[in-house]
Amino acid sequence: MNNAEILEKQRQYLWPNHVLYYTEPIALDHGAGLTVWDADGNRYLDFFAGILTSSVGYAHPKVTERVQEQVSKLAHCSTLYMNESHVLLAEKLAAMAPGKLQTSYFTASGTEADETAVMLAQSVTGYQEVIALRHGYSGRSALARSLTAQAVWRVGPTQIPGIKHALAPYCYRCPLKLSYPSCGVACAEDVEDVIRTTTTGKIAAFLAEPIMGVGGFITAPPEYFQIVADIVHRYGGLLIIDEVQTGFGRTGDYWFGIEHWGVEPDIMTMAKGIAGGFPLSNTMTTPEIAQAAVGKGLTISTFGGNPVSCAASLAVIEVMEEEASPQHVAEVGNHFRAGLERLQEKYPLIGDVRGKGLMQGVEMVLDRKTKEPATKEVNALFEQTRQRGLLIGKGGLYGNSLRLAPPLTATRDHVDEALEILDHAFAAVQEMV
Ligand SMILES: Cc1ncc(COP(=O)(O)O)c(C=O)c1O
């Protein structure tokens, strides 16, 4: 089937509220490394990696081989039975995760991992209320949509009570109209204000992403998470850090994003890049916290710890260690960042460049003083980059931030190719403004 035929069936049989990128949506057919081909045979360099998920590129031979081996042996078992890949992956992650995070509960999506984290915090603390951040994104269940704080993703009237949202550490559009560092990171203090004024004074948890992914790669200042962690613990809560986008070396230098802030979470959630595209997520915590949940009700997961996804994850981590270590990501990420900053000097449309490692955000504005969001121009840039064979992502409350996040196996050459395409695409769009 070609793109047009697939689109016709998509329109006929899938819910029309599926969000599809591009005026003429792309049907992906196959991939190798950082390259994907659509159903019409067009070739693209992928700088969005299936929403930061194809962490070691497409069809990596090591991952393919391990998955095939596991599928031919055992494709499913549920959490009611043990399996070797499941425990080996848990052991591996205990060695990779920061601090005392040693015990895992695997599920199948980021939404479930965040659900599991909140369930654990509520059952262990005995408190109900949860603080999340404005501009945050947690997924598509009722709880996750309530934790999410961007109107367009809070679909439906049902919202779970007991969830409050503090100000985001969004320096480019500071909610307090201050500037870093003279602000003294005042946004972090808002967490205490929200607890004292809108909750019962005791909370189960605070949940946040180290870099706000769907929010447009909003990156908190260096002091932010330490200040917040102290506040959260003083009010009885656990610190839940959502590493769904930032985990597995994505931000460079470390395996997990929060390590840049030198803070140890009580609970950490992960998904997306964990298994390079196979459905898998994990909620990690300390042995003490995990133990405290015992006897407070039963829980199972049919797809949790799926042997194929766990085997894929073990292979993906091995490939990262060999070809895409956090150090490699930092090095290639710095090269990418320098190139994006050069584009910022050239094109007034680029208001802000932010992020870490291979998670780089570009916020586009019509005017650098008023910071009016250049939402239509982002769409135009999408069409321009697509025509030139580059896939990118977008996000942000105003839909005006580019999310640039290739597979972590990206090299300087891939980055140079992407920068050249972006340069031409920006030149074309800047001319239209
Ligand atoms: C930070 C974060 N948490 C949770 C989720 C939900 O993950 P999933 O779509 O796998 O349910 C996402 C998805 O984009 C995310 O970015």
PDBQT file of the ligand as one rigid body, heavy atoms in Angstrom, charges set to zero:
ROOT
HETATM    1  C1  LIG A 501       7.016  12.760  30.345  1.00  0.00    +0.000 C 
HETATM    2  C2  LIG A 501       5.982  11.796  29.899  1.00  0.00    +0.000 A 
HETATM    3  N1  LIG A 501       5.355  11.039  30.806  1.00  0.00    +0.000 NA
HETATM    4  C3  LIG A 501       4.428  10.135  30.438  1.00  0.00    +0.000 A 
HETATM    5  C4  LIG A 501       4.072   9.969  29.121  1.00  0.00    +0.000 A 
HETATM    6  C5  LIG A 501       3.044   8.957  28.731  1.00  0.00    +0.000 C 
HETATM    7  O1  LIG A 501       3.647   7.916  28.050  1.00  0.00    +0.000 OA
HETATM    8  P1  LIG A 501       2.804   6.933  27.080  1.00  0.00    +0.000 P 
HETATM    9  O2  LIG A 501       2.428   7.714  25.872  1.00  0.00    +0.000 OA
HETATM   10  O3  LIG A 501       3.763   5.811  26.803  1.00  0.00    +0.000 OA
HETATM   11  O4  LIG A 501       1.632   6.461  27.871  1.00  0.00    +0.000 OA
HETATM   12  C6  LIG A 501       4.709  10.733  28.142  1.00  0.00    +0.000 A 
HETATM   13  C7  LIG A 501       4.363  10.589  26.711  1.00  0.00    +0.000 C 
HETATM   14  O5  LIG A 501       4.728  11.372  25.856  1.00  0.00    +0.000 OA
HETATM   15  C8  LIG A 501       5.682  11.688  28.540  1.00  0.00    +0.000 A 
HETATM   16  O6  LIG A 501       6.313  12.450  27.649  1.00  0.00    +0.000 OA
ENDROOT
TORSDOF 0
